[in-house]
Amino acid sequence: MIVFCLPQHRALLPAELDGASEPALGRCRLGRFSDGELWVELDDPVAGRDCAVVGSLAPPDEQTLSTLLLAHTLRRAGARRVVALAPYLGYARQDRAKPGRSLGAAWAGALLQAAGVEEVITIDVHSADAEACFPVPVTSLSPARLFAAELRRGSLEGLTVVAPDEGAVDRCAAVAAAVGVEAPVAYMRKERTAEGVVHRALVGEVGSRVVLVDDILDTGGTLLSACAELRRAGAREISVMVTHGTLSGERWRELPAAGVRRIQVTDTVPGVRERGRDVLEVLDIAPLLMEALAAAAAPRLTPPATGRPRGGV
Ligand code: R5P
């Protein structure tokens, strides 16, 4: 397998991934014409080869378009199979069909398929609903083992794993199971109102020590509201573990002042280290990504099972 990586994600691949070993790093150039149009040029032959594109479908739009154009170029150059390895699969929060409203997850899936992508591998997709919108198989890798290893570095006594909404319950249960001790899971009922995120109820008991686990830290509204509710419920020590730090605006910077002792976020989103400096502790997703690449590179005798009908509209 040859891996072509957008420059934004290059830091996620090990330096020793070069042309000599498998999976090999493919060489390509991406640029813009003077009018701003993107172009791609491959510097390695790919005819008959399995290829992976490491790139996310997420803002800024340049990242999305570069991923699509690169996949399309590989296919046209004769690649046998193109797999998209998207550390963060954006648009997945638009996962429910509502009349007159965009279904971004289905749109992203359709674009990838049209570009010649046959399979998507990502880290911690937002929801099963989003995954079901994709017309091609999606493999979502859980960061639960990574989070559990971090939790085991400290004391697990009296620890409760808390989901800031019902959608995060399975994610939290996976982390609790990976920790390997009896770590109870509680969850909160969340509503988005005109004023922002509000937590109305906490379901389950929480001890004095809590770790909030979520897939995305974006504005910070969800976790700030969850913290306030947890403090009212008696939590004294709160920490946060999040997979994707999209970090929009500046409000998420208020989390330490809201009583969060530690915020750990993986580096699936480019720029999270620089932007989160001083506030976040960034966890290295590269080992999980390399596992995914090894699995994608393994010879396929049969196409991967999809399990459910695909391509929600
Ligand atoms: C929502 O369902 C997600 O799982 C996250 O909780 C949400 O996207 C976080 O966004 P924000 O930080 O803006 O509240």
Residues whose N, C-alpha, C, O or C-beta is under 5 A from the ligand:
A	BS01	R5P	D214 D215 I216 L217 D218 T219 G220 G221 T222 L223
